[in-house]
Amino acid sequence: MIRQFELVERVKSYEPDADEDAINRAYVFATKYHGSQKRASGDPYFSHPVEVAGILTDLKLDHNSIITALLHDVVEDTEATLEIVEKAFGSHIARLVDGVTKLTRLELQSEESKYAENFRKLVLAMSDDIRVLLVKLADRLHNMQTLHFIKKEEKRRRIARETMDIYAPLAERIGMHRFKDQLEDLAFAQLNPEARDSIVKRLEFLRGEDSDNLAKKIIDQLNRIVCENGVKGEVSGRLKAPYSIWRKMQRKAVTFEQLSDIMAFRLIVPDLGSCYQALGILHANFPVVPGRFKDYISTPKPNGYKSIHTSIIGPERHKIEVQIRTAEMHQVAEMGVAAHWTYKQGGEHMEGRQYRWLRELLDILEHASNPEEFLEHTKMEMFQDQAFCFTPKGALLSLPRGATPIDFAYAVHTEVGNTCVGAKVNGRMVPFRSILQNGDQVEILTSKNQKPSPDWEKFVVSGKAKACIRRYIRLQERDQYSTLGHQMVLKVFRQEGYEFTEKGVEGVLGKFHMDHIEDLYVSVGQGHHSAREVLVAVYPGAREVPKPSTPTTAKKKTKSTKDNALPIKGLIPGMAVHYARCCHPLPGDRIVGIVTTGKGVTIHTIDCDNLVNYQDTPERWIDVAWDSTEFDGQHTGRLKLIVANEPGCLGGLSTVIGKNQGNISNLKILNRSIDFFEMMVDVEVSDVKHLANITAALRAMSVVNSVERARN
């Protein structure tokens, strides 16, 4: 265990102005409050915060971080309170200790909801000050180093799993690759000890005498070639971490022997220009492996990582990977945020909000409906490889691999995503489903009248885009259900001759166990309660069930006057209102609505054969009518055709439909014979009259044997 004076000397070695008295007081304070507490290893508990502080001194963190490390467990595990800490060390230290304490309380449970809720708290805490995360990572690293002392295997695996899922990716996101490698390797040893032992044994074999000689030959030859060409650089080599090797074996489905880059060689040069000069020297002297070049200097990773990666057939005819970077880049690559630390006495605070990825996590948190959804989107955001794309002004955005223009739009701004109507990639219009590639320049076209489509969620990949689309749909669906429910209640009051007042409805909310009238409207719109139930609650003398008419068929049941019909104006298809796929109703058709619990109203044509299935539930029927504005949009009409099997007949069909302002959205061949095709064609039209015009035009074609509107 590091002694008190040694800890102070470490901090003073890189921060001469550090508050030595405060560090000493924190050391004594923690020793006093932890007292006789023991860890699973049998060591005094106080050894843990001291080791955590020692890890942070290796990162050369400021004295406030060291004090926080010494105190990070006192509020959680001793009688000390946050008020006592604040009185002894000030509000600034108390805020940091409180942040780490909140994270310590997060030790993630097995239940998915608690796991997700705890991670949500973690993001909020570290967004206030990134030092909170650094202390927590050091805390987790020391806990992982001593994990083997815990007797219960189940607990060890749980801690290892949350380390692999949460803490290692977070370490990578702030550029702390050394921490990430250690955390992953320690977790790997618990989660898959057999695989790790196998890889370690093979690595030990490679470290044998022959391998050392080979690595030394490669390093010496690379150093000589670089030096002879006028670049002052130093080449070093190291074996990759066991988990990194295992992950690559899994991803590429190859054996250990098939991997060619188990050892990575690093060339450290004095300045930026030398990086590209050294790259030219290597490529001029050795064959290049195609597709293995990455320039993270011109396009750094989101965590600030900069380096040039290239693979060559190097000395001794071995395929090797070489990373070229300056000493400063190397420090950032190893230590991340801690490498360019700006904490100084009176200096600027480096807060979590400075990191784009953290801001994006907060955006996802804002738009997610529950902790589980947040965790789902966040894992998606943290574990995917990156693609780098440019805005028209040259700004660089990093996106998950497989991202689409919609993902790009939401990465620019939530409002840009919500109003996106089109996208140009490298100057050409592309579909929203297009996959963006590294280096693409993307221009997003927007319109104030555009709204997110539920279909977008099927192909976007970024957590932020999915969260924003889901939130919009949730809000719109509630609004749509509220509007529909209000119209249904209003209609039944008028139909039965009773006066409708919102005050009267508010007076019966208690009967439905609701606090707000909008909640009741939403429930009626979703079909959980009927409009007649509301009427009966307000006017107990009203009929519980409408007088049954005596239709011989369901079709007669649907006849209604236009005055009593419920208009579906402004209701977006796919949310509160759904058009039945069996009959494809169009504006101009006589229609009826069927209330479906949890889905709102499904619109059928009055002569749809499927209506017979609802004869015995008259309370689910509602009279609906088109509004004049419905005739402005696009609706799908379905046609069934029999056409001659002749060359050019399909081209002729599409030409006729196009000339009549129709658009084919789907075509399916049902039957094919020597003479005729039988097919189903979905056509986007404005109303039933438009479809009738297209039908008439098709019937005039010589190749068309018959055409009729398809139903059911």
N, C-alpha and C positions, 0 to 999 in steps of 0.2 A: 504494500500500500504506500502511496506517495505521502511523504511527510509534509507537515505544514510549511516549513521554510522552503522545501524543494518546489512546492506548488507556486509559492510567491515568486521564487527566483525564475521559474519558467515564464510566468506572465511578464515579469519585469524585463526579461531578455528581449522581448519584442514590443512591449508597451511600457517604456520607461516611466511614463506619467501615470501608470495604473495606481488605483487607490489601494495601497498595501494594507492599510488599517482595515478597510472594509472586507478584504479577502480573509484576513486573519479572524475578524469577528464572525464572518460567515462559517469558517471552518470550526470555530469553537461552538457557535450556535447550533450547528448541525450535530456535532459530537454530543452536545448536552441533550438535545431533544431525542435523538435516536437511541441514546443510552445503551441499554443491554440487548437491544434487538439483534437478532441473528438472521442470516440468509440461509437458503437451503443448503449451501456448501458448508455451513457452520461458522463462516467468517462473520465478524461484526458487521451489522448492516451498514454502518457508516463507511465501510470500505467501498460500497457501490457508488455513492455520490462523489467520492474522492476520485475514483477511477474514471467516472464520467467527466469530471472536470479535467483530469489528465488528458483524456482523448481530445477535448476541446482545445487544450493548450497546443497540441500537435497541429491543430488548424490555425493557431495564432489568433484565436477569438479574443475580443475585448474583455476587460475585467468584469463587466456587468454580466456577461455570459457565463464566466467562471463562477461568479457568486450565485447565479441562478442555478447552475449545475449542482453546487454544493447544497442548495436549499430545496431542490426540486421535489423531494419526497416528504419534507417535514410537515406540510399542511395535510397531505394525504394519509401519512402513516404515523404521525405523532400527535401530541396534544397541542402543538403550535397552531395558531390560527393565522389567517391572512392579515388580520389587523395587527397581530404581534409582529409579523414579518414587516409590515409597512412601517410600524413605529420604529423598528430597529434599523431598517435599511432604506426607507423611503418608498414613495408610490411607484417609481419607475421599476425597481426590483420586484416589488409586490405584484405589479401587472405581469411581468415576465413569469414569475413563479406561478401565478394564477393560471396563466396560459398553459404552462407545462403540466400543472396539476390537473387541469381539465382534460388534457390529452392522456394523462396517466389513468384517469377514471374511465377512459375509453376502452380499456383492455377488452377487445372485441368478443362478444358472447357468441355462442353457437347459433342462437336464434337469428334468422336473417334480418328481421326488423331491427333488433338491437344493434346488430353488426352495422347495418346501414346508417342508423341514427347516430351511432358513435363516430362513424367516419365523417358524417355531415358536420359534427361538432369539431372534429379535427381540422377540417378545411377552414371553418370560421375562425378558430383559434390562431392558426398559423397565418391567416390573412392579415391579422393585426400587426404581427412582427415576425419576420422570418427566423429570428433567433430562437423563437419558441420551437420551431421545427428542428433547428440544428441541435438544440439541447435534447430534444426527444429522440432524434436519430442516434446521438451518442449514447443516450440511456438504453435504447433498444439494442445497439451494438454490444454493449457490455452485458446486457441480459442474455443475448444470444451466445456470447462467449462462455457464459456460465450456465447455459440451459441444461447441460448434461447432468447437473446436480439435482434437477427435479426428478422425482421418482416416477410419477405417473406419466406413462407414455402418451396417453390421450391429451394431457395438458401440454406436453412438449410439442406434439404435432399441431395442436391448435395455435400455439404461439408462433411456430415456424410457418404455418400457412398464412397467418395474418401478416407476418414479416414479408413473405414472398408476394402477397397480393397488394399490400399497401405501402410498407415502409421502403422496400427496395426500389419500387417505381418512383416513389417520392424523392429518394436520394438521387436517382438518375435524372429526374426532372430539374433538380437544382444543380446538376452537373457534377455531383460528388460520386464519381465512378469508383473510387477506391472503397468508399462506404458501401456502395451498391454491390460490388463484387464480394465483399466480406459478408454482408447480410445474406446474399443469395447462397453463398457457399455453405454458411452455417445452417441455413434453413434446409438446403438440399440434403445435408448430412442427416437431418431428422426425417425428412419426407421420403427420401429414397436412398437409404444408406448403402444398399447393395450396388446400385448404379454408380454412386459416387466412389465407393471403394474400388470398383472395377476401373474407372477412369483414372483415379489417383495412382493405381498400380501401373497402369500403362504409361502415365506421365513420368513416374519414377524410373521406368525402364528407359524412356527417352533421355532422362537426365544422366544416363550411364556415360561411360567414357567416350564411346563412339559419338553419341549425340552431342556431348560437350565439344568435342573436336569439330564436328560439323558446324555447330552454331558459331564457334569461334572463327572458323574459316570464312563463313558467310559474313560475319561482322567485320573481320579484318579486310576482306576484299571490297566490301561496300565502302568502308572508311577510306581505303586507298584510292578508289576510283573517284569518290567525291572530292577528296583533298587534291588529287592530281589535276582536277578541273577547276580549281580555284575557289572552292566553297569550304569554309571552315565549319565543319559539322562533326557530330559525334553519334555513332550508331550503337544502339543497345538492343538486346533481344530478351523477351520473356515468354514463358509458356502461358497460354490462356487459362482462365479459371475453370475448374471442373464443371461448374453449372453452365458456363458459357459454351463449353464444348458439348455438353449433353443437350442443350437447347438446339444447337446447330445440327446435331445428329438427328434429333426428332423432326426439326423443320424440313431438312433436306432428305430425310429417310435414307441416311447413309451410315456406314459403319465407322468406327474410330479410324481404321486404317485408310479409309477413303478421304478423310479430311486432309486438306492440303495446307491449312493455315492455323495449325495448332500452336505454332510459335509466331508471334508478331514482332517485327523489327521496327524500331523507332529511330528516326533521324532528327536530331535537334540541331537547328541552325540559328545563326545570330539575329536575323531580321526577316521581314516579310518577303522581300525580293529574293532572298536566298532560298525560300521555300520553293518558288517556281523554278529557280535556276537548278536546284537539286533535282526537281522532278524531271526537267529536261535532260539532265545528265544520266539519270537512271534509265529513262526511256530510250536514250541514244545508245546505251551500252547493253541493254537486256531486252529480250522480247517481252511485250506487254500482254497480259491476259485480258482479252476483250471483255467489256462489260463490268469490270471490277474497279473502275476509277470513280472516286467521289471527291468533290472539292467542297469541303465544309468551311473553307476560309472565305470564299466569295458568298456562300450561302450557309451561314452558321446554323447549328441546331438551335431549337428554341431555348435550350438551357445555356447557351453561350459557347458551346463546344466548337473549336476551330481546329482544323487539321486537313491535310491532304492524304487520302488513302489511295494507294495504287497496288496492284498485284503484278508481279513480274516473274519470268522464269530466270531466277537469279543464279548466283554462283553455285557450282556443283549441280547445275541443271534442276534445282529444286524450285517448285512454285512457292513463292513467299509473298506475304503482304508487308508493305512498308508504309509507315505513317510518318509524314513530314510536317514538322511544326516548330515554332520558336519556343524558347524556354518559358516565356510568359503564357503561350497557348498551352504548353504542357502542364503548367501549374493549374490553370483553369480546368483542364481536362481531368486532372486528378482530384482537385479539391473544390471545383465548382464555385458556388457563391462565396465560399470562404477565401478563395484565392484573391479576389478583388474586393476584399472587405473594406468598407469605408467608415467603420466606426472609429472615431477619434474623439478626444475630449473636445466637446463643443461642436463636433462634426455632424454631418447629415445622417439621419437614420435610414437604414436600408430596410424598407418595409416590404411585406409580401406582395403588396399591390403593384410593385414594380414589375412583377413577372406576368407576362401575358397568359401563360398557361394557368396561373392561379386565378387571374381575373376571369378566365373562361370557366374554371370550375365554379366560381361564385355565380357566374351567369347561369350555369346549369342548375345550381342550387336554387336560384331565384325562380326558374321556370319549372322545376320538377314538382310533381304533385305530392310525392311522398318520399321518405328516405330510401326505399328500395329502388325507386326509379332513378334517384340521384346516384346511387351506388352503381347501378347498371350503366348509366351514361358515362360516369366518371371512369370506370374500369375500361370502357370502350375508348375513352379519350386517352388514357394513360398507356395502354398496352399496344396500340397500333403504331406501325412504322409511319414515317412522315413523308409527305410529298410537298414540294415547295413550288408555289405558283406566285405570279406577279400581278398586281393591279395595273391598269393602264398608265398610272403615274410612276410605276417602277417599285412600289412598296412590296415587300416580300411577306407572304403569308404561308405558314406551315399548316398542313391539313393531314388527317389520317390517310393512309394509303387506301385507294379506292374511292376517294372523295369525288363528289359531283359538283357542278356549278351551284346547286342549291346550298351545299356545304360551304362553298366559297362565299356565297352571298351572306350567309349567317355569320361567317367568320369576320366579314367586314363590319357588319352591324346588324342587330336583330331586325331593325326596321327595313333594311335593305333586303334581308331574306323574306320578310313578310310581304313585301311589295314587288318581288321579282317576277317579271313576265317573260324574260328571255335572257340568253347568254351568248356572248361571242368568245370563242377560244381561238387565240392567234388570228383575230380578225374575221373569223367565220362563225355564222350562227350554228349552234349545236343543240341537240335535244338535252333536256334536263338530266337524263339518265347517263350522259356521257361521263366516262371516267377521266379525271384530270391526270396529266402526266407531269413529272418534274420539269420545271422551266416554262410551263404554259403561261401565257398572258391571258387573263380572264377579265372580260368586261361584262358587268351585270346591268341589264336593262330593267327599269322599274316603272311602275304606274301606281298612282294613288288609289286607283279603283281595284287593284289586284289584292287577293287574299290568299293565304296559304291553302294548298289543297291537301286533303287527307291522303291522297295518293303519294305525296312527296315522301311520307314517312317510310314507304316501302323500299326506297333506294338510297336515302341519305345515310351516311355512316358516322358522322361526327356526333358526339354527345350533345353539343349545344344545339345543333339543327334539330335533332330528334326531340329534345326537351322543349324548344320553342314551338315546334309544330304541334306537339301534343297539348301544350298549354293553350295555344290558340283554339284548337279543336274543342278542348274541354270548355273553354269560356263560350265559344260560339254555340256548342251543343246546348249548354245551359240556357243561353239566351233564346235559342230556337225553341226549346221545350217550354220555356216560360211564355213565349209569345203564343205558341200553339195551345198550351193549356188555358191561357187567358181567353183566347178566341172560343175554345170549346165550352168553357164555363159561361161566357157571355151569350153564346148561341143557345144553350139549353135553357137559360133564364128567359130569354126572349121567346123561344119556341113554346114554353109552358105558360107564358103570360105573367111572369113575375118580374118585379123591379130589381135590377142588379145595382148594387152599390159595393164598393170595395170595403167600406166601413162594416157592412153587414158580413162580408166574407171574413174580414179580420176578426170579427167577434166569435167565429167558430173555429179559429186556428187550433185552439186547445183540444178540440175533438180529434184532430188529425195529428196531435203531438208535434206541432210545428210553431216556430216563432215568427216567421215572416211570410207574408202573403205570396212572395215570389217563389218560396219553397213549395207552397201548395200548387201553384201554377205549374212548376216543373214536374211535380209528382203526377199531376193530371196529364200533362203532355207526354210523359213517359209511359202512361198507362197503369201506374201503380194505384191510382184512384180514378174514379170516373167523374165526369162533370155533374152527373145526376146525384152522386153522393154529396157533392158540395151544395147543390140545390136543396136536397132533403135536410142537410145540416142547418142551412139558413132558414128554410121554410119547412118545418116538420110535417106540415099538412100536404106537401107535394107528393105526387105519386112516386113510389120507390122504383118502379119499373114502368117504362112507357107502355101504353096500350098496344098490345100486339096486333098488328095487321094480320091478315090471313093470306099471305102470298102463296101461290102454288109453287113458285120457285123463288130462289134468292134474288133473281133479277128484278122481280116485281117489287121487292122490298126496297130497292135502292131509289125508286122514283121519288123526287122531292121537288119542292118549289125553289126557285132561285133565291127567294128572300131568306129562306131558312138555311141555305147552303153556307158552309164555312169556307171563306176564301183562303187559299194557300199562298197568298201574296207574300213575298219576302222570305219564305222558308226555303232554306238551301237544301237541295236533294242530297241524301246521304247522311243527314244529321237527324232532325226531328221528323222529316218527311222522306219516305222512300218510295220510289216508283217500282211497282211490281214487275219482275222480270218475266212473268208468265204472259202478260198481255201488253206490256210496253205502252202505257197510256200517253197520249199526246194532247197538247192544248187543242181544244175543240171537241175532244171526246167527252161523252157523258161519263162521269167518274163517281166513285164512292170510296170512302176511307175506312180502313179496318185498323182499330187500335190494337197494337201489339205491345205487351208489357216489356218495358225497358228499351223499346225501339221507336216509340212514337206512333206515327200513322203511316200505313202502307196504302198507296193509291192504286186502285184497280179500275179498269174500264167497266162500265155497267153491265156488259155482256160477258164478262170473264167467267169461264166455267169453274174456276177455283172458288168463286164466291159461295158455292153450294156448301162448302166446308164450314161456313160460318153461320148457317141458318139457325142453329140452336143457341147462338150467343148474340141476340139482338142488341145488347148493351154495348157491344164492341163496334157497332156500325155508326158512322157519322156521315152526314151529307156534306160534301165538299164541292167546291166549284173553282174553275180557273179564274185568275184575275187577268185583266187585259195585258199587264206587264209580262205575264208568263209567256206571251206569244213572241217576245223579243229574243228569248234565249235559244239554246240548241238542245233538242231532245232526240232520243233514239227511237226510230221506228224500225220494225223488223218486217222484211218482205220474204216470201217464199216463192222461188222462181223455178220453172223448168225451161231450159234453154237448149238449143241444138248444139251438139258436140261438133263444132266447126272451128277452124282456125280464126282467131280474132274476135270470137264472140265475147270473151271477158273484157277485152279492150273496148268493144262497142258499148257494153253495159256501163262501164265506168265513165266513158265519155258522155253518154246520155245523162247519167246521174249528175256528173259534174256540171254539164251545161244547164241543168235545172237547179243549180245552187245547192245540191246535196253533197254530202261527204261520207264516203264509205268508211265506217269505223271497224267493221269486222265482216268477214266472209267465210262461210263454212260450206264445203261440198258434202251433201248428205248422201247422194247416190250418183253413181257414174255408170253409164251403159255405153254401148257402141254409138247410139244415136243421140242420147240426151244426158244432160247434167241436171240433177236436182240440187238446189243450193239454198242456203239461208243467208241473207244480206242485211246487216244492220246499217242504217243510213241516218246521219244526223240531219234533222229537219227542224223547222221552226214550229210547225203545227200540223194538224191532221190534213188540212187543205194542201199544204206543201207536199206531204207524202202522197196525197191523191194525184197531184200533178205529175210527180215522178212516176207513179204507177201507170198513169195513162201514157206517158212518153215511152215507157218500157214496153207496154203492150203493142205500141205501134211498130216495134222492131220486128223484122222478119225472122230473126233467130229465136225470139221469145215465144215459147209455146203457151205458157200461162204465167201469171204473176198475181199474187194476192197477198194481203196483209196477214202475216203469221200471228197466231194467237195461241197461248198455252203451249 
